[in-house]
Amino acid sequence: MRLRTSLTVAAGCAVLGAAPARAQDPTYAVRTAAPPGLNRADAQATTLRHLQNLVRLDTQNPPARELAVAMYFDSVLATVPGVERRVLRIPEDSMRANFVARLRATHPRGKPVLVMGHMDVVGADTTKWDTDPFVPTFRDGYLYGRGVIDDKGMLAATLTALVQLAQQRDRLDRDIIFFATAGEEGGPPVGVDWVMEHHRDLVGDAEFALNEGGRVRVENGAIRTVNIQTTEKVYYNVVATATGTSGHGSVPLPDNPLAALARAVNRVHEWRAPVRLIETTRLYFQRLATIEANPEMRPAMEQLTAPGASQTQIDAAAAVLSRDPLHNAILRTGTSLTILDGGFRANVIPSEGKATFNVRIVPGEDITEIVRMMNQAGGEPNVTFALEGDPTPAPPPSPVTTELYQAMESAARTMAPNATVIPFMSTGATDGAVLRAANIPTYGILPMPLPLEDELRMHGDNERVPVPALGWATEYLYRVLRQVAT
């Protein structure tokens, strides 16, 4: 392990010559002076080196094997004064682990701030990639590799920022906790849930936390918005079960369950849940309206969030906004058909068929009421929609009044003064929900500025990050943590 790490560091330094082609890209240029204690060139190079090393550690989930990454972090921080480290191995699987490091402030006066990211990555179909997903590769100013966006890029930037801040430990008035989790991409609860159950003392005293989940969005070569996640949708699966008469395929039957399933599934696919605005999404559309260029979308955003808007006006505005799939997902609970299961032979009509909908509800929504409406929309007497598992309460959204949120907003405005900072509800799930449920306000940001094209490669083929975006990310995290901890 140590030999491989030293080799990859050397390889990373040797390859750096391919990166500067895009290093001066104006998209990522910060016009203000660097914050005290941060060397921008060193931060860029160090973050890039760490990310190359992390990509080479294959943590596809399953089986994940996050221990290799945890040991890498442990070795990097072993020589940093003031940092306490814990590699938390999972007893049931010796190759899985979480990692917690704590930079101790010399004279702490406040509760810690926690920074979190996950070490596992989704699988990669190597036949669909143009490069080896686990060999970091430079091409046209980008670094390609599985996890460079989700979530090893953020981990590399956090590691670099933490080491830089450790040199100023005497100025810190609160500890900084670095928490690298296992199992975020699925499988058994071996990550944040497990740590909160078995080692809560290591992270549970944080006043607030910073995690993935938000976005720094680039359009037309400029940073347009900084979306800070304050809440996220709640994940459920709803299964539709159709029953009917089985028989020989040579004799068509009127109550064929697969035909009924197809009709019901299509109706629910076309159905939309009622609009549900919460504080975060209302602010999201209000602020987005100030920069929206589309002549139909902008007035719809303004009408949607206007004080005293009637339900009729809200629904009319939402109908326009829902033409955009992302806006539609933010406006309401989403129901996505993900699995169809029925039949076992081409010449047999089965007696049962099933379909699974992945349902993401807006915090505060009643999932049992959503299931009732899905049954109504399906409209087939022999097809029943039912919730898998039990309803769980949604943690409250994190307020926009905390020191951490304000530091995130301040850093964004300093580094990208022409961008709009927007509170954001993530339509996906992150580890942040577990901390919010533990009454730790948690905010999400993916700190690398990305065009939508690159953002959509997350979990997809040829995942990549613009090389200079890594330095921007490190400076952003450094500014945020320095402001909130000094």
MOQUI-V718633 format. One line per field, one symbol per residue. ss: DSSP state (H for helix, E for strand, L for the rest). psi: psi as a letter, one per 20 degrees, with the letter a starting at -180 (. if undefined). Layout:
BEGIN
ss=???
psi=???
END
This chain:
BEGIN
ss=LHHHHHHHHHHHHHHHHHLHHHLLLHHHLLLLLLLLLLLHHHHHHHHHHHHHHHHHLLLELLLLLLHHHHHHHHHHHLLLLLEEEEEEEELLEEEEEEEEEEELLLLLLLLLEEEEEELLELLLLLLLLLLLLLLLEEELLEEELLLLLLLHHHHHHHHHHHHHHHLLHHHLLLLEEEEEELLLLLLLLLLHHHHHHHLHHHHLLLLEEEELLLEEEEELLEEEEEEEEEEELEEEEEEEEEELLLEELLLLLLLLHHHHHHHHHHHHHHLLLLELLLHHHHHHHHHHHLLLLLLLHHHHHHHHLLLLLLHHHHHHHHHHHLLLHHHHHHHELEEEEEEEEELLLLLEELLEEEEEEEEEELLLLLHHHHHHHHHHHHLLLLEEEEELLLLLLLLLLLLLLLHHHHHHHHHHHHHLLLLEEEEEEELLLLLHHHHHHLLLEEEELLLLLEEHHHHLLLLLLLLEEEHHHHHHHHHHHHHHHHHHHL
psi=ghghghghgggghhihhihihjhjpihjpohrqqqpipoggggggggggggghhhioolporiflihggghggghgihjoqjppqponqohioijqqrppqoopqgmpirqqpppqrqhqrrrpohiiqirpikoppppljqpqqpihgnjhghgggggghggghhikhiipjqqppoooqqjhjraqnjdhggghghlhhhiijqhrqprrhaqopppljqogqooopirqqppqppppppqaprapiinpphkohhggggggghghhhqpqqpoprgghghghghhhijphpihgghggghhjppjprhggghgghhghihphggghhhrppopphppoqqiqhjporiqqqqppopoqppiqohhhghghggghgkphjpppqppaqqqqpqqqpqjirhgghhggghghghmiiqpppqpopirqrihhghhhjkoppqppoipppqhghhiipiaqlprppgihghggghghggghggij.
END
